[in-house]
Amino acid sequence: MKTKLAITCVVFGALLGSAAAIAGDAQSVGTSTTVFVKDSAITTKVKTKLAADHLTSLGRIHVDTDQNGVVWLSGTARSQEAIDKAVSIASSTEHVKSVHNDLTVRLDD
């Protein structure tokens, strides 16, 4: 019984910390665990926007975010237009400070 209560408290605490990291701004982030959650939240937001935009090369575009809010796009796309659109989507995402583009055009995918 005590084990179940302890596990419940840990899970609830983690969820509460995650929500606080997403809601807070970069200056309020205090621990490396919280920074990781915030970076993951930004990455998830960018990936969600790319999926919602139905980019045909979504599966080949990889998204990572560093602790400073810089999004790194890597992989391939079928056209320069798709690359430009991915960069634009990432740039317009909340909490993104800048976008580093390592995407290349690959027609034969």
C-alpha positions as CSV (number, residue, x, y, z in Angstrom):
1,M,0.0,0.0,0.0
2,K,2.8,2.4,0.9
3,T,4.6,1.6,-2.4
4,K,1.5,2.4,-4.4
5,L,1.1,5.7,-2.6
6,A,4.8,6.6,-3.2
7,I,4.6,5.7,-6.9
8,T,1.4,7.8,-7.2
9,C,3.1,10.8,-5.6
10,V,6.2,10.5,-7.8
11,V,4.1,10.3,-11.0
12,F,1.9,13.1,-9.9
13,G,4.9,15.2,-9.1
14,A,6.5,14.5,-12.5
15,L,3.3,15.5,-14.3
16,L,3.0,18.7,-12.2
17,G,6.6,19.6,-13.0
18,S,6.0,19.0,-16.7
19,A,3.0,21.3,-16.7
20,A,5.0,24.0,-14.9
21,A,7.9,23.7,-17.3
22,I,5.6,24.1,-20.3
23,A,3.7,27.0,-18.8
24,G,6.8,28.9,-17.5
25,D,9.2,31.0,-19.5
26,A,12.9,30.2,-20.0
27,Q,14.0,32.4,-17.1
28,S,12.0,30.4,-14.6
29,V,13.5,27.1,-15.6
30,G,15.6,25.8,-12.7
31,T,16.7,22.2,-13.1
32,S,18.1,20.2,-16.0
33,T,15.1,17.8,-15.8
34,T,12.7,20.8,-16.2
35,V,14.8,22.1,-19.1
36,F,14.6,18.7,-20.8
37,V,10.8,18.7,-20.5
38,K,10.5,22.2,-21.8
39,D,12.8,21.4,-24.8
40,S,10.7,18.3,-25.5
41,A,7.5,20.3,-25.4
42,I,8.9,22.7,-28.0
43,T,10.0,19.8,-30.2
44,T,6.5,18.2,-29.9
45,K,4.8,21.5,-30.8
46,V,7.0,21.8,-34.0
47,K,6.4,18.2,-35.0
48,T,2.6,18.6,-34.4
49,K,2.5,21.7,-36.6
50,L,4.5,19.9,-39.4
51,A,2.1,17.0,-39.2
52,A,-1.0,19.3,-39.3
53,D,0.4,20.9,-42.4
54,H,0.6,17.5,-44.2
55,L,4.2,17.9,-45.4
56,T,4.7,14.8,-47.6
57,S,8.3,14.5,-46.4
58,L,7.4,14.7,-42.6
59,G,8.9,11.3,-41.9
60,R,12.3,12.4,-43.2
61,I,12.4,15.7,-41.2
62,H,13.9,15.3,-37.8
63,V,13.3,18.0,-35.1
64,D,15.4,18.6,-32.0
65,T,15.5,21.5,-29.6
66,D,18.4,22.6,-27.4
67,Q,18.1,24.2,-23.9
68,N,18.2,27.7,-25.4
69,G,15.0,27.2,-27.5
70,V,17.0,26.7,-30.8
71,V,15.3,24.2,-33.0
72,W,17.5,22.0,-35.2
73,L,15.9,20.6,-38.4
74,S,17.7,17.8,-40.2
75,G,17.0,15.2,-42.8
76,T,15.6,15.5,-46.3
77,A,12.6,17.0,-48.1
78,R,11.3,16.6,-51.6
79,S,11.6,20.3,-52.5
80,Q,13.1,23.6,-51.4
81,E,9.5,24.8,-50.9
82,A,9.0,22.0,-48.4
83,I,12.2,23.0,-46.6
84,D,11.2,26.6,-46.5
85,K,7.8,25.7,-45.2
86,A,9.2,23.5,-42.4
87,V,11.6,26.4,-41.4
88,S,8.7,28.8,-41.4
89,I,6.5,26.5,-39.3
90,A,9.4,26.0,-36.8
91,S,10.2,29.7,-36.6
92,S,6.6,30.6,-35.9
93,T,6.2,28.1,-33.0
94,E,5.9,29.6,-29.5
95,H,9.1,29.7,-27.4
96,V,11.4,29.0,-30.4
97,K,14.3,31.5,-30.3
98,S,15.8,30.5,-33.7
99,V,15.9,27.7,-36.2
100,H,19.1,25.9,-37.5
101,N,18.3,24.3,-40.9
102,D,20.3,21.3,-42.0
103,L,17.6,20.0,-44.4
104,T,18.5,19.0,-47.9
105,V,16.5,18.4,-51.0
106,R,16.3,14.7,-52.1
107,L,14.1,14.0,-55.0
108,D,14.3,10.2,-55.1
109,D,12.7,9.5,-51.7
